[in-house]
Amino acid sequence: MLDYKEILRNLRVDHDYSQEDVAKYLKIERKTYNRYESENQTSEIKFKDVIELAKLYNVSLDYIAGLISSPQTIDRKPYNPKIYNIKQSGNITNHFD
């Protein structure tokens, strides 16, 4: 199986994104994203970024981690509006209404 760095590079290239495009999506510097894909770097990817990349490419976390070999697309449900609103407002009261 491929290493996650190779998987990230392949996904990016397959989607015709530059490293700069993906870095902007993740709100990180391009050089930081470059380290995520670089064979020569030992920097580890932040889990929040792995989640965002799985969303961007519509693949499972297992695929990015190299645990499965097929980039199965994920049938995602939209965000729960109540949860989304709580996240945006910072107000955690009444979230079980």
MOUR-V16498 format. One record per run of one state. SS is the DSSP state (H for helix, E for strand, C for the rest). FROM is the first residue (numbers start at 1). TO is the last residue. If there is no record, write none. Layout:
[[SS & FROM & TO] [SS & FROM & TO]]
This chain:
[[C & 1 & 3] [H & 4 & 14] [C & 15 & 18] [H & 19 & 26] [C & 27 & 29] [H & 30 & 37] [C & 38 & 46] [H & 47 & 57] [C & 58 & 58] [E & 59 & 59] [C & 60 & 60] [H & 61 & 65] [C & 66 & 72] [E & 73 & 73] [C & 74 & 80] [H & 81 & 89] [C & 90 & 97]]
